[in-house]
Amino acid sequence: MIPTHEAVLIRGGRVIDPSQKLDAERDVLLRDGHVALIDTPKKLESAARSAGAKIIDAKGLIVAPGFVDIHVHLREPGQAYKETIATGTAAAAAGGFTAVCAMPNTIPVNDSPETTRWMLAPERGAHVRVFPIGAATRGSMGETLTDYSALKAAGVVAVTDDGKPILGDAIMHQALSAAARVGLPVIQHAEDTRLTVGCSMNAGALAFRLGLRGMTVEAESGLIERDIRLVQQVAKAVGESRVHLHVAHISTAKALNAVRSARRSGLHVTCEVTPHHFTLTEEEIGDYNTNAKMNPPLRAAADREAMIEGLLDGTIDAIATDHAPHATHEKQQEFERAPNGITGLETSLGLSLTQLHIARGASLSRVIALLSTEPARILSLRGRGSLTVGSAADVVLFDAEEKWQYNATASLSKSKNSPFDGHTMRGRVHTTIYEGRIVYSAK
Protein backbone atom coordinates (compact mmCIF):
# COMPACT_ATOMS: atom_id res chain seq x y z
CA MET A 1 0.00 0.00 0.00
CA ILE A 2 1.30 3.47 -0.88
CA PRO A 3 1.78 5.73 2.16
CA THR A 4 -0.74 8.56 2.28
CA HIS A 5 1.61 11.34 1.28
CA GLU A 6 3.70 9.59 -1.37
CA ALA A 7 3.25 11.15 -4.81
CA VAL A 8 1.76 8.93 -7.50
CA LEU A 9 1.89 9.40 -11.26
CA ILE A 10 -0.80 7.54 -13.23
CA ARG A 11 0.72 7.38 -16.68
CA GLY A 12 -0.68 6.68 -20.14
CA GLY A 13 -4.34 6.09 -19.35
CA ARG A 14 -7.52 7.39 -20.95
CA VAL A 15 -8.80 9.87 -18.40
CA ILE A 16 -12.58 10.22 -18.31
CA ASP A 17 -13.95 12.76 -15.85
CA PRO A 18 -17.57 13.78 -16.47
CA SER A 19 -17.26 16.66 -14.00
CA GLN A 20 -14.78 18.33 -16.38
CA LYS A 21 -16.19 16.89 -19.62
CA LEU A 22 -12.74 15.38 -20.07
CA ASP A 23 -12.07 12.31 -22.20
CA ALA A 24 -8.48 12.18 -23.42
CA GLU A 25 -5.15 10.54 -22.87
CA ARG A 26 -3.62 12.28 -19.89
CA ASP A 27 -1.26 11.67 -17.01
CA VAL A 28 -2.53 12.29 -13.49
CA LEU A 29 -0.29 13.34 -10.61
CA LEU A 30 -1.54 12.67 -7.08
CA ARG A 31 0.17 14.33 -4.16
CA ASP A 32 -0.66 14.78 -0.45
CA GLY A 33 -3.93 12.89 -0.87
CA HIS A 34 -5.24 15.19 -3.61
CA VAL A 35 -5.21 15.51 -7.37
CA ALA A 36 -2.21 17.76 -8.05
CA LEU A 37 -2.03 17.96 -11.85
CA ILE A 38 -3.64 16.52 -14.98
CA ASP A 39 -1.82 17.14 -18.22
CA THR A 40 -0.08 15.61 -21.22
CA PRO A 41 2.86 13.31 -20.41
CA LYS A 42 5.58 15.77 -21.45
CA LYS A 43 4.19 18.55 -19.27
CA LEU A 44 3.93 16.33 -16.19
CA GLU A 45 7.25 14.55 -16.51
CA SER A 46 9.36 17.13 -14.67
CA ALA A 47 6.76 17.68 -11.93
CA ALA A 48 6.50 13.94 -11.31
CA ARG A 49 10.28 13.60 -11.24
CA SER A 50 10.71 16.40 -8.74
CA ALA A 51 8.02 14.89 -6.53
CA GLY A 52 9.69 11.48 -6.64
CA ALA A 53 6.39 9.98 -7.73
CA LYS A 54 5.63 6.28 -7.80
CA ILE A 55 4.54 5.43 -11.35
CA ILE A 56 1.45 3.39 -12.20
CA ASP A 57 1.23 2.27 -15.83
CA ALA A 58 -2.36 2.81 -16.98
CA LYS A 59 -1.88 2.08 -20.68
CA GLY A 60 -5.03 0.49 -22.08
CA LEU A 61 -7.05 1.42 -18.98
CA ILE A 62 -9.72 3.98 -18.17
CA VAL A 63 -8.74 6.40 -15.41
CA ALA A 64 -11.84 7.81 -13.70
CA PRO A 65 -12.96 9.41 -10.44
CA GLY A 66 -13.45 6.79 -7.74
CA PHE A 67 -17.00 5.47 -7.65
CA VAL A 68 -19.46 6.65 -5.00
CA ASP A 69 -22.19 4.33 -3.71
CA ILE A 70 -24.94 6.22 -1.94
CA HIS A 71 -26.81 3.13 -0.72
CA VAL A 72 -25.00 0.36 1.14
CA HIS A 73 -25.60 -1.71 4.25
CA LEU A 74 -22.42 -2.27 6.22
CA ARG A 75 -24.27 -4.02 9.09
CA GLU A 76 -22.18 -2.46 11.86
CA PRO A 77 -22.96 -1.90 14.62
CA GLY A 78 -24.87 -4.99 15.60
CA GLN A 79 -24.66 -7.56 12.81
CA ALA A 80 -20.96 -8.19 12.28
CA TYR A 81 -21.67 -11.81 11.39
CA LYS A 82 -23.09 -10.53 8.06
CA GLU A 83 -20.60 -7.75 7.32
CA THR A 84 -18.31 -5.30 9.05
CA ILE A 85 -17.28 -1.82 8.03
CA ALA A 86 -13.83 -3.27 7.28
CA THR A 87 -15.05 -6.15 5.08
CA GLY A 88 -17.74 -4.09 3.36
CA THR A 89 -15.34 -1.32 2.43
CA ALA A 90 -12.79 -3.90 1.23
CA ALA A 91 -15.45 -5.19 -1.16
CA ALA A 92 -16.20 -1.60 -2.13
CA ALA A 93 -12.56 -0.98 -3.03
CA ALA A 94 -12.54 -4.16 -5.14
CA GLY A 95 -15.51 -2.75 -7.02
CA GLY A 96 -13.82 0.60 -7.70
CA PHE A 97 -15.67 2.50 -4.96
CA THR A 98 -13.77 5.06 -2.90
CA ALA A 99 -16.78 6.32 -0.95
CA VAL A 100 -19.88 4.55 0.37
CA CYS A 101 -22.93 5.89 2.19
CA ALA A 102 -24.04 3.58 4.98
CA MET A 103 -27.73 3.11 5.72
CA PRO A 104 -28.92 3.46 9.33
CA ASN A 105 -30.74 0.12 9.82
CA THR A 106 -28.07 -1.12 12.19
CA ILE A 107 -28.44 -2.42 15.76
CA PRO A 108 -28.88 0.03 17.37
CA VAL A 109 -30.34 2.15 14.59
CA ASN A 110 -28.04 5.03 13.66
CA ASP A 111 -30.29 7.75 15.04
CA SER A 112 -27.70 9.54 17.18
CA PRO A 113 -24.42 11.43 16.82
CA GLU A 114 -22.80 8.84 19.11
CA THR A 115 -23.55 5.95 16.74
CA THR A 116 -22.49 8.05 13.76
CA ARG A 117 -19.15 8.86 15.41
CA TRP A 118 -18.68 5.18 16.34
CA MET A 119 -19.06 4.21 12.68
CA LEU A 120 -16.49 6.81 11.63
CA ALA A 121 -13.88 5.90 14.23
CA PRO A 122 -10.51 4.70 12.84
CA GLU A 123 -10.93 1.48 14.84
CA ARG A 124 -13.58 0.34 12.35
CA GLY A 125 -10.80 -0.22 9.78
CA ALA A 126 -12.53 1.31 6.77
CA HIS A 127 -10.62 0.92 3.50
CA VAL A 128 -12.50 3.76 1.77
CA ARG A 129 -14.47 6.79 2.94
CA VAL A 130 -17.68 6.04 4.83
CA PHE A 131 -20.44 8.66 4.85
CA PRO A 132 -23.13 7.64 7.35
CA ILE A 133 -26.79 8.27 6.61
CA GLY A 134 -28.84 8.92 9.74
CA ALA A 135 -32.28 7.71 10.68
CA ALA A 136 -35.06 10.18 9.89
CA THR A 137 -37.03 9.17 12.99
CA ARG A 138 -35.99 7.75 16.34
CA GLY A 139 -35.45 4.05 16.02
CA SER A 140 -36.78 4.36 12.46
CA MET A 141 -40.23 3.96 13.98
CA GLY A 142 -41.82 6.76 11.96
CA GLU A 143 -43.04 8.73 14.95
CA THR A 144 -40.53 11.32 16.26
CA LEU A 145 -37.87 13.12 14.24
CA THR A 146 -34.23 12.70 15.16
CA ASP A 147 -31.99 15.74 15.70
CA TYR A 148 -30.99 16.50 12.10
CA SER A 149 -28.66 19.33 13.02
CA ALA A 150 -26.72 17.20 15.52
CA LEU A 151 -26.57 14.27 13.11
CA LYS A 152 -25.21 16.49 10.35
CA ALA A 153 -22.57 17.92 12.67
CA ALA A 154 -21.48 14.35 13.50
CA GLY A 155 -21.04 13.51 9.80
CA VAL A 156 -24.40 12.37 8.47
CA VAL A 157 -25.04 13.31 4.79
CA ALA A 158 -28.77 12.46 4.52
CA VAL A 159 -31.64 11.05 6.56
CA THR A 160 -33.87 8.05 5.88
CA ASP A 161 -35.73 5.25 7.59
CA ASP A 162 -34.89 3.08 4.56
CA GLY A 163 -36.58 -0.32 4.88
CA LYS A 164 -39.19 1.21 7.20
CA PRO A 165 -40.65 3.89 4.93
CA ILE A 166 -42.23 6.97 6.48
CA LEU A 167 -45.95 6.40 5.96
CA GLY A 168 -47.55 9.18 7.98
CA ASP A 169 -48.20 12.33 5.98
CA ALA A 170 -47.58 14.62 8.94
CA ILE A 171 -44.25 13.09 9.97
CA MET A 172 -43.00 13.01 6.38
CA HIS A 173 -43.95 16.69 6.01
CA GLN A 174 -42.00 17.42 9.20
CA ALA A 175 -39.01 15.42 7.95
CA LEU A 176 -38.87 17.27 4.64
CA SER A 177 -39.17 20.63 6.39
CA ALA A 178 -36.57 19.91 9.08
CA ALA A 179 -34.11 18.41 6.60
CA ALA A 180 -34.50 21.40 4.27
CA ARG A 181 -33.65 23.77 7.10
CA VAL A 182 -30.30 22.06 7.77
CA GLY A 183 -29.51 21.21 4.14
CA LEU A 184 -29.97 17.44 4.15
CA PRO A 185 -31.81 15.27 1.59
CA VAL A 186 -34.57 12.94 2.74
CA ILE A 187 -34.20 9.48 1.20
CA GLN A 188 -37.35 7.42 0.94
CA HIS A 189 -37.65 3.67 0.50
CA ALA A 190 -40.79 3.88 -1.60
CA GLU A 191 -43.04 1.10 -0.40
CA ASP A 192 -46.44 1.46 1.14
CA THR A 193 -45.99 -1.39 3.60
CA ARG A 194 -49.71 -1.36 4.37
CA LEU A 195 -50.13 -2.90 0.91
CA THR A 196 -47.22 -5.35 1.02
CA VAL A 197 -47.78 -7.34 4.21
CA GLY A 198 -46.73 -10.94 3.57
CA CYS A 199 -45.46 -10.16 0.07
CA SER A 200 -42.14 -11.57 -1.11
CA MET A 201 -41.90 -10.84 -4.85
CA ASN A 202 -43.42 -8.78 -7.66
CA ALA A 203 -47.17 -9.12 -8.17
CA GLY A 204 -48.10 -10.88 -11.38
CA ALA A 205 -48.62 -14.19 -13.12
CA LEU A 206 -45.31 -15.62 -11.92
CA ALA A 207 -46.13 -14.92 -8.28
CA PHE A 208 -49.50 -16.62 -8.82
CA ARG A 209 -47.82 -19.71 -10.32
CA LEU A 210 -45.31 -19.88 -7.47
CA GLY A 211 -48.00 -19.44 -4.84
CA LEU A 212 -46.41 -16.30 -3.43
CA ARG A 213 -48.00 -12.97 -2.48
CA GLY A 214 -46.81 -10.18 -4.75
CA MET A 215 -45.99 -6.50 -4.24
CA THR A 216 -47.93 -4.32 -6.64
CA VAL A 217 -46.43 -1.53 -8.70
CA GLU A 218 -48.79 0.87 -6.94
CA ALA A 219 -47.24 0.14 -3.54
CA GLU A 220 -44.12 1.85 -4.84
CA SER A 221 -45.56 4.54 -7.12
CA GLY A 222 -48.31 5.57 -4.71
CA LEU A 223 -45.91 6.49 -1.93
CA ILE A 224 -43.69 8.43 -4.34
CA GLU A 225 -46.71 10.37 -5.60
CA ARG A 226 -47.66 11.15 -1.99
CA ASP A 227 -44.11 12.30 -1.21
CA ILE A 228 -44.03 14.55 -4.26
CA ARG A 229 -47.23 16.25 -3.13
CA LEU A 230 -45.61 16.86 0.25
CA VAL A 231 -42.47 18.24 -1.42
CA GLN A 232 -44.69 20.72 -3.26
CA GLN A 233 -46.28 21.83 0.02
CA VAL A 234 -42.99 22.24 1.88
CA ALA A 235 -41.32 23.97 -1.08
CA LYS A 236 -43.92 26.75 -0.92
CA ALA A 237 -42.79 27.49 2.62
CA VAL A 238 -39.00 27.08 2.41
CA GLY A 239 -38.19 27.33 -1.31
CA GLU A 240 -38.01 24.69 -4.02
CA SER A 241 -34.23 24.41 -4.14
CA ARG A 242 -33.90 23.64 -0.42
CA VAL A 243 -36.32 20.70 -0.26
CA HIS A 244 -34.70 17.57 -1.60
CA LEU A 245 -36.43 14.20 -1.86
CA HIS A 246 -34.33 11.29 -3.07
CA VAL A 247 -36.05 8.05 -4.07
CA ALA A 248 -34.02 4.97 -3.22
CA HIS A 249 -33.74 1.96 -5.55
CA ILE A 250 -36.61 2.86 -7.89
CA SER A 251 -37.93 -0.18 -9.75
CA THR A 252 -41.14 0.52 -11.71
CA ALA A 253 -42.07 2.51 -14.77
CA LYS A 254 -45.02 4.09 -13.00
CA ALA A 255 -42.83 5.37 -10.16
CA LEU A 256 -40.27 6.68 -12.64
CA ASN A 257 -42.96 8.60 -14.48
CA ALA A 258 -43.94 10.30 -11.22
CA VAL A 259 -40.32 11.39 -10.68
CA ARG A 260 -40.08 12.60 -14.26
CA SER A 261 -43.23 14.70 -13.86
CA ALA A 262 -42.01 16.19 -10.56
CA ARG A 263 -38.76 17.29 -12.11
CA ARG A 264 -40.56 18.90 -15.02
CA SER A 265 -42.45 20.91 -12.40
CA GLY A 266 -39.16 22.19 -11.02
CA LEU A 267 -39.10 20.12 -7.83
CA HIS A 268 -35.81 18.83 -6.43
CA VAL A 269 -36.53 15.11 -6.67
CA THR A 270 -33.75 12.68 -7.52
CA CYS A 271 -33.62 8.90 -7.76
CA GLU A 272 -31.28 5.94 -8.03
CA VAL A 273 -31.52 2.44 -9.48
CA THR A 274 -29.60 -0.73 -8.71
CA PRO A 275 -27.73 -2.87 -11.25
CA HIS A 276 -29.94 -5.84 -10.41
CA HIS A 277 -33.08 -3.89 -11.28
CA PHE A 278 -31.79 -2.95 -14.73
CA THR A 279 -30.22 -6.37 -15.36
CA LEU A 280 -32.63 -9.00 -14.02
CA THR A 281 -36.38 -9.63 -14.03
CA GLU A 282 -38.66 -11.59 -11.74
CA GLU A 283 -37.95 -14.68 -13.86
CA GLU A 284 -34.60 -14.94 -12.05
CA ILE A 285 -36.49 -16.30 -9.03
CA GLY A 286 -36.97 -19.52 -10.98
CA ASP A 287 -37.32 -22.36 -8.50
CA TYR A 288 -37.52 -20.11 -5.42
CA ASN A 289 -33.97 -18.75 -5.65
CA THR A 290 -33.55 -16.73 -2.45
CA ASN A 291 -30.54 -14.92 -3.91
CA ALA A 292 -33.02 -13.29 -6.25
CA LYS A 293 -35.16 -12.05 -3.37
CA MET A 294 -34.84 -8.36 -2.58
CA ASN A 295 -36.95 -5.33 -1.77
CA PRO A 296 -38.06 -3.72 -4.00
CA PRO A 297 -38.47 -7.04 -5.78
CA LEU A 298 -37.23 -7.87 -9.24
CA ARG A 299 -39.92 -6.65 -11.60
CA ALA A 300 -41.39 -7.50 -15.01
CA ALA A 301 -39.40 -7.06 -18.22
CA ALA A 302 -41.23 -3.82 -19.08
CA ASP A 303 -40.15 -2.26 -15.80
CA ARG A 304 -36.56 -3.37 -16.32
CA GLU A 305 -36.62 -1.71 -19.74
CA ALA A 306 -38.03 1.47 -18.20
CA MET A 307 -35.09 1.56 -15.77
CA ILE A 308 -32.63 1.38 -18.66
CA GLU A 309 -34.47 4.11 -20.54
CA GLY A 310 -34.46 6.26 -17.42
CA LEU A 311 -30.70 5.87 -17.12
CA LEU A 312 -30.18 6.72 -20.77
CA ASP A 313 -32.47 9.77 -20.84
CA GLY A 314 -31.22 11.23 -17.56
CA THR A 315 -34.34 10.78 -15.45
CA ILE A 316 -32.47 8.39 -13.16
CA ASP A 317 -29.62 10.28 -11.56
CA ALA A 318 -27.39 7.55 -10.21
CA ILE A 319 -26.59 3.87 -9.91
CA ALA A 320 -26.46 2.56 -6.33
CA THR A 321 -25.89 -1.03 -5.29
CA ASP A 322 -28.11 -1.42 -2.20
CA HIS A 323 -25.36 -3.83 -1.08
CA ALA A 324 -27.22 -5.98 1.46
CA PRO A 325 -25.10 -8.83 2.84
CA HIS A 326 -26.70 -11.78 4.63
CA ALA A 327 -25.17 -14.89 6.13
CA THR A 328 -25.51 -18.09 4.12
CA HIS A 329 -27.79 -19.78 6.65
CA GLU A 330 -30.20 -16.84 6.47
CA LYS A 331 -30.65 -17.23 2.73
CA GLN A 332 -30.95 -21.02 2.98
CA GLN A 333 -34.57 -20.88 4.12
CA GLU A 334 -37.96 -21.06 2.50
CA PHE A 335 -38.33 -18.19 0.02
CA GLU A 336 -40.92 -16.33 2.09
CA ARG A 337 -38.80 -16.52 5.26
CA ALA A 338 -35.43 -15.62 3.73
CA PRO A 339 -34.30 -11.99 4.19
CA ASN A 340 -34.37 -9.51 1.33
CA GLY A 341 -31.19 -8.31 -0.32
CA ILE A 342 -28.06 -9.19 -2.23
CA THR A 343 -24.44 -8.12 -2.27
CA GLY A 344 -23.50 -5.77 -5.11
CA LEU A 345 -20.34 -3.73 -4.65
CA GLU A 346 -18.01 -5.94 -6.69
CA THR A 347 -20.38 -6.50 -9.64
CA SER A 348 -21.69 -2.95 -10.11
CA LEU A 349 -19.19 -1.76 -12.72
CA GLY A 350 -19.30 -4.95 -14.76
CA LEU A 351 -23.09 -5.06 -14.86
CA SER A 352 -23.35 -1.35 -15.64
CA LEU A 353 -20.89 -1.51 -18.53
CA THR A 354 -22.39 -4.74 -19.87
CA GLN A 355 -25.99 -3.55 -19.81
CA LEU A 356 -25.57 0.15 -20.61
CA HIS A 357 -22.33 0.62 -22.55
CA ILE A 358 -21.96 -2.68 -24.41
CA ALA A 359 -25.64 -3.57 -24.93
CA ARG A 360 -27.19 -0.11 -25.27
CA GLY A 361 -24.41 2.17 -26.48
CA ALA A 362 -24.23 4.52 -23.50
CA SER A 363 -20.95 6.39 -23.46
CA LEU A 364 -18.30 5.47 -20.93
CA SER A 365 -18.58 9.02 -19.63
CA ARG A 366 -22.29 8.53 -18.93
CA VAL A 367 -21.72 5.26 -17.05
CA ILE A 368 -18.91 6.82 -15.00
CA ALA A 369 -21.12 9.82 -14.20
CA LEU A 370 -23.86 7.50 -12.93
CA LEU A 371 -21.40 5.67 -10.68
CA SER A 372 -19.33 8.61 -9.51
CA THR A 373 -19.99 12.24 -10.37
CA GLU A 374 -23.77 12.16 -10.02
CA PRO A 375 -23.99 10.24 -6.72
CA ALA A 376 -21.47 12.68 -5.22
CA ARG A 377 -23.57 15.60 -6.49
CA ILE A 378 -26.83 14.22 -5.10
CA LEU A 379 -25.49 14.09 -1.54
CA SER A 380 -23.15 17.10 -1.91
CA LEU A 381 -20.02 15.07 -1.20
CA ARG A 382 -17.54 17.81 -2.00
CA GLY A 383 -14.22 16.75 -3.44
CA ARG A 384 -15.58 13.34 -4.47
CA GLY A 385 -16.66 12.14 -7.90
CA SER A 386 -14.20 14.40 -9.70
CA LEU A 387 -10.56 14.55 -10.77
CA THR A 388 -10.37 18.34 -10.73
CA VAL A 389 -7.17 19.68 -9.24
CA GLY A 390 -7.56 19.87 -5.47
CA SER A 391 -10.14 17.08 -5.27
CA ALA A 392 -9.52 14.01 -3.15
CA ALA A 393 -7.09 11.61 -4.83
CA ASP A 394 -9.84 9.02 -5.32
CA VAL A 395 -9.26 7.20 -8.59
CA VAL A 396 -10.31 3.96 -10.23
CA LEU A 397 -8.47 2.30 -13.12
CA PHE A 398 -10.43 -0.26 -15.10
CA ASP A 399 -10.44 -2.14 -18.39
CA ALA A 400 -13.76 -1.41 -20.07
CA GLU A 401 -13.48 -4.36 -22.46
CA GLU A 402 -12.12 -7.16 -20.29
CA LYS A 403 -14.43 -10.15 -19.90
CA TRP A 404 -14.48 -11.80 -16.51
CA GLN A 405 -16.59 -14.17 -14.47
CA TYR A 406 -17.78 -13.27 -11.01
CA ASN A 407 -17.02 -15.82 -8.32
CA ALA A 408 -19.04 -15.09 -5.20
CA THR A 409 -16.91 -17.36 -3.02
CA ALA A 410 -13.90 -15.12 -3.75
CA SER A 411 -15.75 -11.96 -2.72
CA LEU A 412 -14.12 -9.71 -0.15
CA SER A 413 -17.52 -9.21 1.43
CA LYS A 414 -18.23 -11.37 4.45
CA SER A 415 -21.42 -12.58 2.78
CA LYS A 416 -21.83 -14.27 -0.60
CA ASN A 417 -25.53 -13.80 -1.38
CA SER A 418 -25.42 -12.81 -5.04
CA PRO A 419 -27.54 -13.94 -8.00
CA PHE A 420 -24.59 -13.11 -10.25
CA ASP A 421 -22.32 -15.93 -9.11
CA GLY A 422 -20.83 -17.42 -12.28
CA HIS A 423 -22.06 -14.58 -14.52
CA THR A 424 -19.72 -13.28 -17.20
CA MET A 425 -19.58 -9.52 -17.66
CA ARG A 426 -17.47 -6.83 -19.30
CA GLY A 427 -15.43 -4.22 -17.49
CA ARG A 428 -13.07 -5.07 -14.65
CA VAL A 429 -11.46 -2.96 -11.95
CA HIS A 430 -7.66 -3.12 -11.95
CA THR A 431 -6.69 -0.56 -9.31
CA THR A 432 -8.53 1.56 -6.76
CA ILE A 433 -6.80 4.52 -5.13
CA TYR A 434 -8.32 6.22 -2.10
CA GLU A 435 -6.87 9.56 -1.02
CA GLY A 436 -3.61 8.71 -2.75
CA ARG A 437 -3.26 5.16 -1.38
CA ILE A 438 -3.74 1.97 -3.37
CA VAL A 439 -6.51 0.13 -1.54
CA TYR A 440 -7.16 -2.53 -4.19
CA SER A 441 -5.10 -4.04 -6.99
CA ALA A 442 -6.18 -6.95 -9.18
CA LYS A 443 -2.57 -7.90 -9.86
Salt bridges, closest charged atoms under 4 A:
ASP23 OD1 - ARG14 NE 2.81
ASP32 OD1 - HIS5 ND1 3.90
GLU45 OE2 - ARG49 NH1 3.20
GLU83 OE2 - HIS323 NE2 2.86
GLU114 OE2 - ARG117 NH2 3.79
ASP162 OD1 - HIS71 NE2 3.60
ASP162 OD2 - HIS73 NE2 3.48
ASP169 OD1 - ARG226 NH1 2.77
GLU191 OE1 - HIS189 NE2 2.79
ASP192 OD1 - ARG194 NE 2.86
GLU218 OE2 - LYS254 NZ 3.67
GLU220 OE1 - ARG299 NH2 3.97
ASP227 OD1 - ARG226 NE 2.82
GLU272 OE2 - HIS71 ND1 2.80
GLU272 OE1 - HIS246 NE2 2.76
GLU305 OE2 - ARG360 NH2 3.03
GLU309 OE2 - ARG360 NH2 2.74
ASP313 OD2 - ARG260 NH2 3.11
ASP317 OD2 - ARG263 NH1 2.55
ASP317 OD1 - ARG377 NH2 3.33
ASP322 OD1 - HIS71 NE2 3.05
ASP322 OD1 - HIS73 NE2 2.99
GLU330 OE1 - LYS82 NZ 2.84
GLU330 OE1 - HIS326 ND1 3.82
GLU334 OE1 - ARG337 NH1 3.71
GLU374 OE1 - ARG377 NH2 2.72
ASP394 OD2 - ARG384 NH1 2.63
GLU401 OE1 - ARG426 NH2 2.81
GLU402 OE2 - ARG428 NH1 3.73
GLU402 OE1 - HIS430 NE2 2.77
GLU435 OE2 - ARG384 NH2 2.97
